[in-house]
């Protein structure tokens, strides 16, 4: 998915998230964008307070496990050299034991 998108981009940029100038977007800019979208979405304040780039990482990894992706591939996708790091991001309440050992 992501690699295909990056390969088909017209601007030839290798980064998924870019700034207005076409450079790599830094984490603080991405964080601000996420917070602004959350605020415009009419979510409760306590939900908005807990939304972050880090919570997206947790959600992404948990969703990939739920969809049956291999944990070593999930780790590689997220830049982890050890699958134990990736396992730490999984929301154990949102994943069945069957999914974890698949």
C-alpha positions in Angstrom: 0.0 0.0 0.0 2.4 2.7 1.2 5.2 1.7 -1.1 2.9 1.6 -4.0 1.6 5.1 -3.2 5.1 6.4 -2.9 6.1 4.8 -6.2 3.1 6.4 -7.9 3.6 9.9 -6.5 3.9 12.5 -9.2 6.4 14.6 -7.2 8.8 11.7 -6.7 9.2 12.4 -3.0 10.1 9.4 -0.8 8.3 10.7 2.3 4.8 9.8 3.2 4.1 13.1 5.0 5.5 16.2 3.6 5.4 19.9 4.5 4.1 22.7 2.2 7.6 23.0 0.8 7.8 19.3 -0.1 10.3 18.5 2.7 9.9 15.7 5.2 7.3 16.7 7.8 8.6 16.7 11.3 6.8 15.0 14.2 5.7 18.3 15.8 4.0 19.5 12.7 2.2 16.2 12.2 1.1 16.3 15.9 -0.4 19.8 15.4 -2.2 18.6 12.3 -3.7 15.6 14.1 -4.8 17.8 17.1 -6.4 20.3 14.8 -8.4 17.7 12.9 -9.5 16.1 16.2 -10.7 19.5 17.5 -12.7 20.1 14.4 -14.3 16.6 14.6 -16.5 17.5 17.6 -14.9 14.8 19.8 -15.1 15.0 23.6 -12.2 17.0 25.1 -10.9 13.9 27.0 -10.7 12.0 23.7 -8.9 14.9 22.0 -6.5 15.2 24.9 -5.4 11.5 24.4 -5.0 11.7 20.6 -1.4 11.8 19.5 1.0 10.4 16.9 1.9 7.8 19.4 -1.7 6.7 19.9 -1.9 6.4 16.1 1.1 4.0 16.3 -0.6 1.9 19.0 -3.9 1.8 16.9 -2.1 1.0 13.7 -0.2 -1.9 15.2 -3.2 -3.3 17.0 -5.3 -3.1 13.7 -2.6 -4.8 11.8 -2.5 -7.7 14.3 -6.3 -7.9 14.2 -6.1 -8.2 10.4 -3.7 -11.1 10.6 -0.4 -9.5 9.6 2.7 -11.3 10.6 4.3 -9.6 13.7 7.7 -9.5 12.1 6.3 -7.7 9.1 4.5 -5.2 11.4 7.8 -4.6 13.3 9.6 -4.0 10.0 6.9 -1.6 8.8 7.1 0.4 12.0 10.9 0.5 12.1 11.4 -1.9 15.0 14.4 -4.2 15.0 12.9 -6.4 17.7 9.3 -7.8 17.6 9.2 -7.4 21.4 9.1 -3.7 20.9 6.2 -4.1 18.5 4.3 -6.4 20.9 4.5 -3.6 23.5 2.3 -1.4 21.3 -0.5 -3.9 21.0 -3.7 -3.1 22.9 -4.2 -6.5 24.5 -7.8 -5.7 25.3 -8.6 -5.1 21.6 -6.9 -8.3 20.3 -7.9 -11.9 20.9 -5.3 -14.3 22.1 -5.8 -16.2 18.9 -4.6 -13.2 16.9 -1.5 -12.7 19.1 -0.3 -16.2 18.5 -1.3 -16.5 14.8 
